[in-house]
Amino acid sequence: MNSSASVLPYEQTGAFSGLVIDYLNAAPALQSMYHAEPNLNGLRVAVAQRRLHPVNRPLLHDVFKDLYAKQASQKQAENIQSLLSEHTFTICTAHQPNIFSGYLYFVYKILHVIRIAETMKTEMPDLHFVPVYYIGSEDNDLEELGQVKVDGVKMVWQTKQKGAVGRMKVDKALLQLIAQLEGQLGVHPHGAALISVLRESYKEGSTIAAATKALVDHLFSQYGLLVLDADDARLKSVMKPIFTNDLLEHDAHRLVSHVGEEMQHQYKVQVNPREINLFYLIDGLRERIVETNGFYTTESGAIKMTRQEILQLMDDHPECFSPNVVLRALYQESILPDIAFVGGGSEIAYWLELKPMFDHFKVPLPALILRNSFIVAKTEDEQKLKTFGLGITDLFAGEFALIDKYVKTHSSKVLDTENERAAATEMFKGLKVKAAAVDQTLVQHIEALETKLDKKLTDAGKKILRAEKRKFETEKLQLLKLRNKIFPNGTLQERVDNFMPYYAMYGTEFIDMLYNHSLSLEQQFSIIAIS
């Protein structure tokens, strides 16, 4: 596979929120919401902060040793051992255990933390940096996590299991999806290898969390990536003081709510904290805990406990408590010697709201890095666009703007009324001078006429363009087909497609190609052409 890449600033894509763009541009309105900037200097600051707040390294080492007791690459084994040293830090990304990885950006996030770890080792050779993928295994949104789209075909895992998806078991219904994938992708050069990886990862009876870890290890173990499933009583024991505070004092709710109230005037608020940000978690059940009339209960009535009883449960079985999105970030950073978190736009947005909570509990907020984004296009498609006088960057503007640009470029006629509008502006400028000399009150009347004429001229230009577009119907259909291929459903392919069709076609070379083109701290959007 041959490939080449180009980059452009995120703000030129139009695909990211104003908050994210402001964050990347260090807007003053957001600077109070983080400690470390998303650059090399910021990560140096994060290292210094993390040194002041150590984690339980022997405990973390033991958990990883157990997770990798059966098999680990040499780099993984070295990274696990290195966690015992106070000179080792982690670069982390997190994602739920979507079946078969879910979306393309899953792969992009993981490769990004690998790249950043390598960069930091080069920049700070006296320290060691470990890339970590944190499985959000306690998420119970099966409707979202139990489906995947492959080459436009939607596949849904039909299971009756409930509770945390990571604790669910691979069953015959999930194995049937692998059989379906074999029929769909097995014809490609590396299709058989892909199906073999899936079957080795998703073994009947294994948990979805274990299957996800196995799949990720198959793809990335050579880079030393460590996969952490934090659904572990030993790790949750670290959180007893914070979980207890959430049950009794509700500090997280108070602190994060205050940030949301201040932000809502300028940005969309991402996090809506609850008074209690914990779920009750057992096999087959994950339900929000609420306090009513002095008792702690869940919606189904799975528990009804007094304050003393629930605190005893916390002390004896911390694994029965599962943090929601607010406390999960705090949990992650309490157990990892983390200096950077790599997340998507919505993740960065909600992490920015959490700084007061991190400060309150004396847990350092890591540097927040917007994950890498790519468009992967075939060279032949890029060449087809060039025959239209367009490039892939033109596709970001949307279907209407794309067609407008093509028609205006290729039509032999003048398709706008800009000259006429400019002439009208000059005419009205003179009229307003004359009117003001006679009666100042006439100026407002003339301005109203000017606005009315400008609208009519604009509408006339739109009608002329629409009429000319009809002459380019064939080209229009070809362009829209091309755009939908690169922007499926009108959105970034990384939010729709899965890695498997690419892997079936190119094998491990596809992962290697993405690794080679993955940026580190540049914070730019990448366009990759492959042939």
N, C-alpha and C positions, 0 to 999 in steps of 0.2 A: 504494500500500500504506500503510495506517495501522498504527501500532504504538505500544505502550506497554510500559514495563519497570518491574519492581520487583526488589529485591535482598534477599538474606538471607545471614547468615553461613555460611561453609562448614561449620562444625561442625553446623549444623542440618540439613544434607542427608543425613548419614550415608553419604555416597558417597566420603569421603576418609579416608586412613589416619590413625591416631593421631599418627604422626610429623609428617605435614604439618600437622595441626591444631596440634600443639605448636609447630611452627616458626612458624606464623602468629601464635600467641599469645606468642611470645618466651619459651618455656619455658626455665628455667635449664639444664636438662640438654643443650640443643642450642646454647647461645650460644657455646660455644667452637669450634663447627664452621663459623663464618662470620665475616667481617669486617664486612660491610655489611648492615644490616637492609633488609627489603623495603619501604622507604618513602622519602619524599623525602630525609630526613636521611641514610639509608643510601646513596642514590645520590650525594649530595654527598660522602660519605666515599669512595665508589668512584671518583669523579672525581679526588679528591686522590691516591688510591693509584695510579691509572693514570698520572697525570702523572709519577710517579717511575719508571715502567717503560714507556718508549716502545716502539713497534713500528716495523717497517720500512715507513714510510708510502709512500715512492716505489714500493716493490715492490707493496704492496697496491693502490695507485692504478693501476699498470700492468696488474695482473691484471684489475681491474674494467674498465679501458679496453678490454681485449681481449674480455672477456665481453660488453660492450655496444657493440662496434665497429659492428655492423649497425644497431642501433636502440636508442634510449634516449629516454625522455620528458625534458622540460626539467628536472623535479625530480630525476630520476635522474642526469642529466649534471651538475647542480649539486652533488649529493651526492658523486659520484665525484671531482669536482675538489676538494671541500672536505676530502677525506681527506688531502690533502697538508699541511693545517694542523694544528699541535699543539693547536689549540682545538676540534678535531672529535673526537667520541667516538661509539661505536656502541652500539645496543641490539639484542641478537641473540636469535633463536630458531632452533632446528634441528629438522629432521625428515627421515626417509628419503624417497626418491622413489617413494612409493606410486603405482601407476597411477591417473590421474585424481584425484590428491590424497589418496585413501584415505578419511579420516574427516572429519566436520564440524569437529572441533577443530583440524584443520590450518589452516582459515581463521581460527578464533578466535585461534590463536597469532600469526599474522602481523599481524592487525589490532591485537592487543595491543601488539606492539613499535612499531607505527606510532603508537599513542596515547601510549605512554610517551615516545617521542622528541618528540612535540609538547608534552607536559607539561614535559619538561625544558627545551625551548627557551623556554617561557614563564617558567619559574622561574629559568633561568640564561641570559638573553638574550645575554650576551657570548660564549657558547659555541654550538657547533652539534652536533646529534645526528642520527645516521643510522640508520634501521631496516634491519636485515639479516636475511635468511633464509638460513641455512647449510644447504645440501643434504647430507644424509648419504649421498652418492652411492656410497660404497664398501661399504655394507651388502650382504651377499650372501644375505639371507634372502628368496629369491624367493617362497617359500610364503606369506609374510606380505605382501610388497610387491606381489605379482602378482595380488591379488584385491581386489574392491571390491563393496559391497552397495548396490544402488540400488532404493529402494522395496521392500525385502525380497527382491529378486532378487540372488543371488550370482553374480558374474561372475569367471571365472578366466582369466588369460592363459596359454594353453597354448603354451609355447615351450621349446625344447631348449637355449637359451642358458644358460651357467653363468658363475660369477664375480660380480664386483661388479655389482649391478643397474643402477647409474648408467651403467656402460659398455655395457650391453646395448643393442641396436638395436631401434627400432620395426620390427616385421615385419608380415606379412599377418595373422597371428593377432591381433595387437593392433588392427589396423585393422578386423578383423571385429567386435571388441567395440564399436568406435565405431559401426559399422553397426547392431549390436544396440541400442545406446543410442538411435540415431536412431529406430528403430521404437518404442522404449519411451517416449521423452521428446519426440519430434518433434511430437507432437500438441498440446503445451502452447504458450501464447502466445510464449514465448521459446525454445522448443525448437530451432528452426532456427538461431538465433544461437548457442546453446550448442554444437551440433554443429559449426558453423563454427569456433568457438574451438578445439574439440578437434582438428579436422583441421588447423588452422593450426599447432597446437602439436606434435601427434604426427605428424610426417611420416616416411614410410617411410625408413629408413636413418639417421635422427638418433638420437642416444643418448637413453636415458631421462632422464639428467641434463639434457640440453639441452631435451628436451620438457617436463620439469617446470618448468625455468626459464621457458620460453616461456609455459606456462599461467599461472604465477604473475605474470609480467609483464603478461599480458592482463588479469588481475584487479586488480592492485595498482600498476601503474607510475605511475598518477596521484598516488599518495601518496609517491612518491620511494623506495619500497622497493628495496633492492639484493639480488640473489640471488647467493650465492657458492658456486661449486663448487670446493672446496679440493683436489680430486684434480688437483694441479698440481705439477710438479717444482720450480718456483720457490718456491712456498710451503713445500713439504716440506723444502727446503734449510735453512729456518730451524730445523727440528726436528732436524737432524743430531746436535747434542750430546745432546739428550734421548733420541732413538732409540738412539744409541750406548750411553748409560747403561743403557737398558732391556735391550739385548742383553748387556752385560757385567756390570753391577753390580746390576741388578734392584731399584733403589731404590723404584720405584713399587709393586712387589709388597710390599715390606717395610712401607712407610708406610701404604698403604691397608688391608692386612691387619690391621694393628694397630688401626685405627679400627673395623673390623668386629668384632674380638674384644671391644672395649669396648662397642659398641652392642648386640650380640646379646642382652644381658641385659634390654634394655628395648624394642628395636625390631627389626623384620625387616631383616636386612642385604640391601642391594640389589646390591652389587658384590662379585664374587669375582675379584680380580685374579690373574693368572698370573705366573709368574716372568718370562716374556717376553710383553708385551702388544702384539705386532706380528704382522701377517699379511704374507705374501709376496703381492704383487699384480701380476698381468699380465692382459692381455685374456683373458677366459675362465676365470680362476683367482684365487681369494683363499683362501689356506690359512694356518693358524696356524703360526708358526715355533716350533720347539722345539730345545733344545740336548741332544744325546745323545752321550756319549762323545767330547766335544770337537768334534763337528760340529753345524752348524746345518742342520736339515732341515724338511720339511713332511710331512704325512700321506701324500700321494701320491708323495713322493720327487721332487717338481718341482725341488728344490734339495738339494744336499748340499755344504756349504761349510765350510771352516776359518774360524777367527776372522779371519784376515787377509783371506780372500776375501770374507767377508760385509761387512767394514768397507770394503773397496774398492768393493763394490756400493753400499753406502750413500753413499760419496763420489761415485761416478759417476752413480748412478741412484736418488736418494732417492724418486722416484715409485713404486719397486717395493716400498715399505714402507707398510703401511696400519695406522693405530692402531686398537686395539679400543676398547670403550666407556670404558675407564679413561683412555687417552692421548688419545682424540679430544677430550675437554673441554679438556685442556691444549693441544692443537694449536690449537683454535679460539681460545683466549684468548691464544696466543702470536703470532697473526697479525693479530688485530683489536684496535683501541684500545677495547676493550669495557668498559662499566661495569655492564651488567645482562644477565642471561640469563633468558629467559622459557621456562619448561618446565612440563610436566604434573607430577602428584604423584609419580610414580615417578622422573622426571628430577630433581626437586628433592631427593628422598631420596638418590639416588646421588651427586649433586654435593656434598651435605653431607659425604659420606665422603671427599672428595678434598682437603680443605683442607691437611692435612699435606704432601701431594704438591705442591700449588701453592706452599706456603711454601718447601719444599725447593728447588724449581727457580726460585724468585724470580719467579713469574708471579702477578699479583694475581687473586684469586678475585673474580668480579663479584658484585654484588647478585643474589640468586636470587629471582625473582618467579614465583609460581604463576600459570600462564596463566589467562585468563578462561574461565569456563564458562557456558554458557547452556542454558536450555530454551526452544525456540521452539515455541509452541503457537498454534493458531488461536483467535481470540476466541470462535467458536461452541463450541469444546470447553471453553473456560473457563466459558462460560455454562451448558453442560450440567452441569458439575461443581457450579456454584452451585445448580442445581435439586435436587441431592442434599444440599445443605447443606455442601459441601466446596470446597476450593480446591486449586490445583496443589501447594501446599506439603504438603498431606496425602498426596500420592502418594509422597513420599520414604520414608514409613514402611514401605512394602511392601504386598503384596496382602492379607495376613491382617489387619494392623492397619487397613488402609483399610476392609475390610468390617466389622470389629468396630466401628469408630467409627460407620459409617453405621447399622448395626443398633441399636446402643445409643442413638443419637440419635433414631432414628425409631420405635423400639418403644414401645408404651404400657406395657410391663411393666418391672419392675426386673430387670435381667439379670445382676447380680453378687451376690456374697455378702459384700460389704464390711461391711454392718451386722452380719451374723451373726458374722463373724470378729472385729469390734471387740468385740461383746458377749462372745464366748468369751475374748478376751484379758483383759477385765475380770474374768470369772468365775475364770479360772485365776490371776489376780493375787491374788485373795482366797484361793483354795485354797492357794497357795504360802505365804501368810502364816500360815494356820492350821497347815499341815503343819510349817513351820519351828518353830513354837512347841512342837510335840509331839516331832518327830524330824527333824533337819536332813537326814538321808539320804533322807527322803521327797520332798524338793523335786525331786531329779533325776528321780524316777519321774513326778511330776506334769508336769514340763517335757517329758518324752517323750510323755506323753498329749496335751499341748498341741500339740506339733509334728505328731503324728499326726492330730488333729482339724483343725488348720489346713489340712493337705494335703487332707483329705477335703472340707472346705468349698470349697477352691479348685477341686478337681476337679468338684464339684457345680456351681459357677458356670460352668465351661467347658462342661459338658453342657447347662445351661440355655441358654447363648449359642448353642451349636451347633444346638439344637432350634429356636430362634427364627430363626436364619439361614436355615433351610430354607423359611421363609415369605417370604423376600426373594430367592428364586432369580433372578427376572427382573431385579431391580435389581442383584443381584450380577454377573450376566453383562454388563449394560450398563456397570457401573463398571470391571470388569476389561478390557473392550474399550477403554474410554477410556484406562485406565492404560497398556495395551500400546501405544496409539497415541503416547502422550507418552513412555513409557519402554519402547521396543522391546526385547523379550527380557528385560525386567525390569531394564534398566540405562539409564544416561544416553544419550539419543539421539545425543549427540556422539561416542560411542564405537562407534556402529553405523552411523548414516546418513552419507550423502555430501552435499556441497553441491549436486550437479547437479539433483536434482528441484526444489529451491527456485529455482535459477537459471533452470531451464526455465519455471517458473511466473511468476517475478517479474523476471527479467533482472538487470541491474546494480543495480536498486533494492534487491535483497536484500543485496548487498554493502554498499551505502550505508547500509541500515538497521542492519546489524550494526556498521558503523563508528560510526554515531551513538550506539548503545547500548553500545559497548565502553568499559569502565572503564579507568582508567590504573593508579593505585597503591592503589586502594581495597581490593583483595583480598576481593571479595565475589562471591557467586554471583548470576547474573542470570536472571530469568524474563521472556521477551518474549512478548507477545500480539500477533498480527498479524491483520489483516482485509483 
